[in-house]
């Protein structure tokens, strides 16, 4: 059977009446960005805290941090997405669970998707932060202590500024992953970019055009992110400490 190519499909009106098919894809891109950025904010803050905890001298804190990382890192993302969306409301008090179930779309799927991606990625960020701190010479921690800084101040003013410079390349990869992983939210009904592309191909039967456009949008978004992070690496680099061999490691 011959496939009927129709690249003009993007300028045809979509069945939902919201504009053209191109407008539909752009709307999906907006939800992808909103989901990824919101989840990244959670992942960066929570992952940094867990990563720091795992480098402290408290065996209990380190054990709890390790358990957190292993829990979220070893359960498949799709399973976690279903747990947040279907199981969590059932575990909460009945009134709260019923209220969550009644949240209208797309917010009823957006919030669980953000929480799922945020907690899942925070475990990976925590591992990067831990590795970055432990990659620093021990003398930096000792020097901070010798200056009379409290442990929290040593992390804030001495260790973390240098550790984040070291881990910028792998953090770029994590940011790109969270954008791509947002497509999993399609399974709980969030109409992000992949969901919009799938909707387009179901209505128009132009499957190659729909997913080619989605692929181009994903690639374009990640290319912009890579160049932005490379610029940030160069701006944040400390001469003689974080060199080109590190900053070019995407």
N, C-alpha and C positions, 0 to 999 in steps of 0.2 A: 504493500500500500504506500503510495506517495504522500509525503508530508507537504501540506500547503503553507509555505512560508508567508508571513504577513507582518513585516516590521512596522507597518502603519497602525498596528493594533494599539500602540501606546497612546495615540491621539483620538481613539474612539471612546465614546462615553461608556463608563462602567455601569453595570446593572444596578448598583446601589445608589446611583444618582449623585454621588459625591464629586463627580468630575470625570476626567479621563482615567484610563488605566495607568498612565504615568503619574497622575495625582495620587492614585491609590498606592503605588509603590513608594512615592515620596512620603506619604503619610506613614507607611510601614517603617521607612527609614527613621522617621522621627521617633516612633515608639521604640525602635532598636536603640537609638542613641539615649533616649530617656531611661530605658531599662539598664543599659550598660553603665551609664554615668552614675546613676543612683546606686547600683550594686557595687561599683568601684569605690564609691565613697565609703560604703560600709566595709568593704574588704580591706581598704587601705588603713582605715582607723583601727578596726578590730584586729587585723593581721599584724599591724605594727605592735599593738599591745601584747598580743600572744607571743610574737617573736621576741620581744624584750623580756617577757616573763621567763621564757625558755633559756635565757642566758644569765639569770640571776643565780644566787648561791643557795636559794631555798629549794630543797629537794622536792617538797610538796608542790610548790608552784611549778617547777619544771615538769613534774609528773602530770599535773593537771593540763599544762600546756601541750605536752606530748600527746595526751589522750585526746584532747580537742582536735589536734592536727590529724591524728590517725583516724578519728571518727569521720570527719568531713572529707578527708582525702581518699579514703578507701571505699566509700559508698558511691556507686555510679550517680552521676548528676541527674539522669532521668528519674531514677528512683527517688532521689531527694526532692525533685520537683513535685512528684506525685505525693510525697509525704507532706510537704508544706501545703499543698492545695487540697488534698482529699482527707488526709489523716489528722492534721493539726486541729481543724475545727471540731472534730469529734472528740479530741482529748481535752478541750477547754470546757469550762462550765457551759451548760446548755444555752443559757441566754447569750453569752458571748459568741459561742459557736454559731448560733442561729443568725446573729447580727453579721458575722463574717460572711456567711453563705448568702445573705441578702444584699451584699454590696454589688451595685450594678456594674456591668461590663463597661469599659475594659478594666476598671480599677480592681474588680474582684480577682482578675488574673494578674494584673500588673504588680500588686503588692507582694503576693507569694513569690512571683518570679524574681523580683528584686531581692527579697530576703534569701531565697534559695541560692541565687548566684552570688550574693554578697557573702554569705557564710561559707559556701563552697570555695570561693576564691580566697577568702581570708585565711584559710588553712594553708594555701599555697604561698600567699604573701608572707605569712608567719615563718615559713621555712626559708624564704629568701632573706627576710630580715635577720633571722637567727644566723644564717650563713654569713651575711655581711658583717655582723658584729663580731663573730668569731674569727673572721678573716683579718681583722685589725690586729696590729701588734699589741701584746699585753701591756707594753709600756705606756700606751695611751690611757688605759684605765688607771694604771698606777700613778701616772703623772697627774691626772685629774684629782685622784684621792689625795695626793701629796699637796695639792694646792688648797686643800680644805673644802672641796666640793662634796656635797651630799651625793649618795648614789643616784638619785633622780637627776641631779644636775650634771653628773658625769655622763649619763645617757643623753641628756638634752643638748648639752653644749659641746661634748667631745666625741662620743661614740656614734650617735645616730646621724649627725651631719655627714660624717665620712662614710658610714655604712650605706646610707642611701645613695651616695655617689657611686659606690662600688656596684650596687645592685640595680642601677637604672636600666641596663640592657635586659636582664631577665624580667624586670618589672614591666618593661615595654611589651614583652611577650605575654605576660599575664593580662595586661590591658587589652591586647589584641584578642586573647583567648576569651575574655569575658564578652567582647563584642560578638564573636562567633558563637559562643555558647548561649547567647540570648535567643538564638533560633529554637532552642529546646522549649522555650515558653509557648511555642505553637501548640504543644501537646496539651496545654491547659486552657487554650482558647485565646491567648493574647495574639492579636493580629499585628505582629511586628513584620519586618521585611520579608522573611521567608513565608510567613503566613499570608501576607498580601500576594506574594508571587504565586503561591499555591491556589489562592482564591481566583487570581487572574486566569490561571491555566484551566481551572475547573469551569469557569464561565465561558471562556473564549476558545478553549482547546488548543491554544498556542503555547504549548509547554516549553518549547525551546526558547522562544522569545522571552517568556516570563522569567525563566530562571537564568537566562543569559543576562538580562537586565539586573536581576538581583545579585548575580556574581560580580558584575562590573561595579555596582554600588558598594558591595562589601570590600572589594579590592581597593577602590578609590578611598574609602573611609580609612582603611588600615594603612595605605600609603601615606596619607596625610598625617596619621598618628605617628608613623615611623619617623618621618622627617621632623615632626614637631619634637619628638623625644630626642632625636639626634642633636637638634639645636639646643635643647635643654641640657644634654650631657656636656656639650662644649661650653655652655655658659657656666655650668656648675663645677667643671673640672678644676682640680687643684694642681697647678704645675708641679711635676715631679712625683705626684702621688697616684692620680688616676690618669693614665696615659692613653694614647690612641689605641693601643692593643685591647684596652677594656672598653672604651667608648664605641668602638666599631663592631662590637660583638652581638649584633642583633641576630 
